[in-house]
Amino acid sequence: MTPEEIMALRRGSRLSLVQFSQEVGVSARTVSAWEWGTHKPNRHSLQALLRLHRNIREKKHKGSAMCAG
């Protein structure tokens, strides 16, 4: 996951940096380092990011289905 993708995921989640980092299970400083491209997520963190991405996508899909109904 690129720094841009991580930043877009955090912004799309509408969570603060601290809230997002808690969801992923890392410090806010770590998320900031990922977004700046100075560090990359390890395998465990990458899995957490992908889970969060999937959850956000599912919530948006459910929300749009409810509006269309």
Secondary structure, DSSP 8 states (H G I E B T S, - for coil): --HHHHHHHHHHHT--HHHHHHHHTS-HHHHHHHHHTSS---HHHHHHHHHHHHHHHHHHHHHHHHHH-
